[in-house]
């Protein structure tokens, strides 16, 4: 999985949301800036992460092809991109039913 924003790319690793990277990758955006998440998965479509605070970071476009989703930075603050799973055993390093993909700070 890869994050692209402001001319930068951040490698989130293979299946980052499923293994729970530590430390959680941190991304800093300015209000109005776009963030694109990509995952080159050929035989399955990975779920698009959701934002824990849509006022700070909201999905503005669902992905197609290798793009999972495009997000827009809103008001200053911090949001976490997460993938919700039905059971806690999916995330091997995060004992919860939610896997953290990245922490996103806007204008802070």
C-alpha positions as CSV (number, residue, x, y, z in Angstrom):
1,X,0.0,0.0,0.0
2,X,1.3,3.5,-0.9
3,X,0.2,7.0,0.1
4,X,0.8,9.9,-2.3
5,X,0.4,13.5,-1.2
6,X,2.0,16.9,-2.0
7,X,4.5,15.4,-4.4
8,X,5.6,12.8,-1.8
9,X,5.1,9.1,-1.7
10,X,5.1,7.0,1.5
11,X,5.4,3.3,1.4
12,X,2.9,1.7,3.8
13,X,4.2,-1.8,3.2
14,X,2.5,-4.8,1.8
15,X,-1.0,-5.2,3.4
16,X,0.0,-2.5,5.9
17,X,-3.5,-2.4,7.4
18,X,-3.6,-6.1,8.0
19,X,-0.3,-6.4,9.9
20,X,-0.5,-3.2,11.9
21,X,2.7,-1.3,11.3
22,X,4.5,0.0,14.3
23,X,5.0,2.8,14.6
24,X,2.0,3.9,12.8
25,X,3.0,5.9,9.7
26,X,2.4,9.7,10.1
27,X,1.3,12.0,7.3
28,X,1.1,15.8,7.5
29,X,-1.2,17.7,5.1
30,X,-2.3,21.3,4.6
31,X,-6.0,22.1,4.5
32,X,-7.4,21.3,1.0
33,X,-4.5,19.0,0.1
34,X,-5.3,15.6,-1.4
35,X,-4.1,12.2,-0.3
36,X,-4.3,9.1,-2.6
37,X,-4.0,5.6,-1.3
38,X,-2.9,2.9,-3.8
39,X,-2.6,-0.9,-3.5
40,X,-1.6,-2.9,-6.5
41,X,-3.6,-6.0,-5.7
42,X,-4.4,-8.0,-8.8
43,X,-6.8,-10.7,-7.7
44,X,-8.8,-8.9,-4.9
45,X,-9.9,-5.4,-4.1
46,X,-8.7,-4.2,-0.8
47,X,-11.1,-2.2,1.3
48,X,-10.7,1.6,1.4
49,X,-9.7,2.8,4.8
50,X,-12.1,5.1,6.6
51,X,-11.3,8.3,8.5
52,X,-12.0,8.6,12.2
53,X,-12.7,12.3,11.8
54,X,-14.2,13.2,8.4
55,X,-14.1,16.9,9.3
56,X,-10.3,16.6,9.3
57,X,-9.9,14.0,6.5
58,X,-12.7,12.9,4.2
59,X,-13.0,10.5,1.3
60,X,-13.8,12.5,-1.8
61,X,-13.4,9.8,-4.5
62,X,-13.7,6.0,-4.3
63,X,-10.9,4.3,-6.1
64,X,-10.7,2.2,-9.2
65,X,-7.9,0.0,-10.5
66,X,-5.0,0.1,-8.1
67,X,-6.3,3.3,-6.4
68,X,-8.2,2.6,-3.1
69,X,-9.5,6.1,-2.5
70,X,-8.7,9.8,-2.6
71,X,-9.1,11.9,0.5
72,X,-9.2,15.7,1.1
73,X,-7.8,17.5,4.1
74,X,-10.3,19.7,5.9
75,X,-10.0,21.6,9.1
76,X,-6.9,21.4,11.3
77,X,-6.6,18.4,13.5
78,X,-5.7,14.7,13.5
79,X,-7.6,11.8,11.9
80,X,-6.6,8.1,11.7
81,X,-7.2,6.0,8.6
82,X,-8.5,2.6,9.6
83,X,-9.9,-0.5,8.1
84,X,-12.6,-2.2,10.2
85,X,-12.6,-6.0,10.3
86,X,-15.2,-8.4,11.7
87,X,-12.8,-10.0,14.1
88,X,-9.7,-9.1,16.2
89,X,-7.6,-11.9,14.9
90,X,-7.1,-10.2,11.5
91,X,-4.6,-7.6,12.8
92,X,-1.6,-9.6,14.1
93,X,-0.1,-6.6,15.9
94,X,-3.2,-4.7,16.9
95,X,-5.5,-6.4,19.3
96,X,-8.7,-4.8,18.0
97,X,-11.3,-5.2,15.3
98,X,-9.8,-2.1,13.6
99,X,-6.4,-1.9,11.9
100,X,-4.7,1.5,11.7
101,X,-3.2,2.4,8.3
102,X,-1.8,5.8,9.1
103,X,-2.2,8.9,11.3
104,X,-2.9,12.1,9.3
105,X,-2.3,15.6,10.8
106,X,-3.8,18.6,9.0
107,X,-2.4,22.1,9.5
108,X,-0.9,21.3,12.9
